[in-house]
Amino acid sequence: MMRENPADLLPELFLLGAAVIGLLTGSFLPRTRQWIVTVLCTTGLVAGLVAAGLAARRADLMTFDAFMIDPITHVTRIVVLAATLLVVVLAAGPMRGHRRESEFYVLILLAALGTITLGAASDLLVLVAAYLLASIPGYALAGFGKDAPGAEAALKYYLMGAFLGIFMLAGVTLLYGLGRGTSYEMLRTELGTAPGAAVTVGVVLLLAGLLFKAGAVPAHFWVPDVTEGAPPLVAAFVTTVPKIGAFAALYRFAAEALPPGVGDWPLLIAVIATATMTLGNLAAFGQDNVRRLLAYSTVSQAGYLLVPVAVAGRTDLAEPALLFFLAAYAITNIGAFAVVIAVGRDDLAAYAGLMRRSRLLAVSLVICLLGLVGTPPTAVFVGKLLMFGAALDGDHAWLAVVAAVNSVASVFYYLRWIVPALSGDSDRDESLDRTAQWTAYLAAAVSLALGIGSGVALSVG
């Protein structure tokens, strides 16, 4: 079903409207009343969530010949909006009274809008526009602190994004020439008769941009520097939200645009997944900075999330595995960053004795970190279970073994953070950020609820 009705894009329109109205309103408000923009942006996100939930009950359709509204889009919308709302809530305290408070929230909303469009795009031109919209606000956010580490992070982020974006544009141009169009439907029809080597080159070039947004090897170099150099709020956002749209876009392109049997793209994605999860884990082992540890953790998680993409079209488990894993990862990763923001320190030693300072915060940290490992009964455990099932059902048993070995190996560097937090002594009396504390509690609770609820559903089903 295909139509052109602006009401189909209501969640996106709420986001765009909140960003535009927030920018205009913030331009005329004194610094002491910039909180009004926070309220406007929060309202837009909540309204978008409600609209996305209602839209999920409707039949699949294509709108404006380029924007697909189906389960992938529904999950992308809901997870992106919910994750962005959590980041906005986290920012309410630290950003209060900041001279660029309005601009911060507007940039967050615009990046979220680009991320949703990435996941819903079914046309190469829309995909490129979404890539730019999801990326450019992120460059500004990375340097938002206006300090030396932030400037370096923003420069690296921008240069790598622009460089790989050029490759992506070259891939789009090549695929457009080979497929005689830019819509995924036409590409799937025409690329089957195009020269295989040329199609492979076009796909590899296109992957450059999407792997950059996903933070996967070999486009991952920006992740640790931006995570450490940018403000913690920005680090929580850029290591979580853009990935959702990137993986949704990767899966949609693999399942809807590429005809079966063209090239060895599933093997290519599987090799990239292996390299990503392995390198991310190896690099995380020696980190004493918790933000860099989480940065390499997100790289390894990108490797696991690529597994369902590698078996796209080969098994019915691939799509639910990816979508559930994305939701589980988003809430868990933001929960871990909320703990970092609550404590306000990046060195691993600062978390010694956290249990004595705040028992609930320490428990939330344990739930989120063990959740990233994939320990039951957390949400990521169910996501990894579905991922393993998809790999086995898609004739990639070796990839499931690699993912299992990497999951076990990741336990050791998370324990370097968990053990001191639970058993160490603390002589610190610094206050904890209360909003970040409650966000961490919420994220840990949702992770457990998703894991237990989906586990029960799977066992009953």
Protein Blocks (a to p, Z undefined) as FASTA:
>chain_A
ZZddfklmmmmmmmmmmmmmmmmmmmmpcfklmmmmmmmmmmmmmmmmmmmmmmmmpccd
dehhlaccdfklmmmmmmmmmmmmmmmmmmmmmmgopaklmmmmmmmmmmmmmmmmmmmp
ccfklmmmmmmmmmmmmmmmmmmnopaklmmmmmmmmmmmmmmmmmmmmmmmmmmmmnop
abfklmmmmmmmpcfklmmmmmmmmmmmmmmmnopafklmmmmmmmmmmcfklmmmmmmm
mmmmmmmmmmmmmmmmpcghiajklmmmmmmmmmmmmmmmmmmmmpcbfklmmmmmmmmm
mmmmmmmmmmgokacklmmmmmmmmmmmmmmmmmmmmmmmmnopabfklmgoklmmomml
mmmmmmmmmmmnopafbfklmmmmmmmmmmmmnopaklmmmmmmmmmmmmmmmmmmmmmm
mmmccfbfbdcdfklmmmmmmmmmmmmmmmmmmmmmmmmZZ
